Amino acid sequence: VQLQASGGGSVQAGGSLRLSCATSGFTLDYYAIGWFRQAPGKQQEFVATILRSRREDYTDSVKGRFTISRDSAKKTVYLEMNNLEPADAAVYYCAAKYTIASDGRSRRAPEDYDFWGQGTLVTVSS
């Protein structure tokens, strides 16, 4: 199982970025994929997840600005980030968790996930 996050960069406040989490070694449709972030000196924070059912869940601070999506054919999960704020600056990580079809629980804790990719850095200037 491998996950590779990319797409980070430096933008001004109000700008947009699209992060990608390319996956390999497993069937993406059977997994929940989450995005987390960690700013310097802060704990890792849940950002968004897309479940096996394709249900989406977001932390309150990004609702209406971020969108998570999954392209099964490309084996990639995206995090579209719009109207970025300086508080969004962090290293972003994607993570995967195998789930059974009947398990509709959202997964917001890092320990809910078994596999992690390396991070991609997002900087937002004011």
WOTA-V690918 format. One line per field, one symbol per residue. psi: psi as a letter, one per 20 degrees, with the letter a starting at -180 (. if undefined). Layout:
BEGIN
psi: ???
END
This chain:
BEGIN
psi: pqpoqriraprqpiaqqoqqnpqqjrohijqppqprqoqpjrqqppgqqprhijqqqqqhiipihqpqrpnhhilqpqoporlqqhiiprppqqqqppqqhiojpqoiqhiiqhpqrrrppppoq.
END
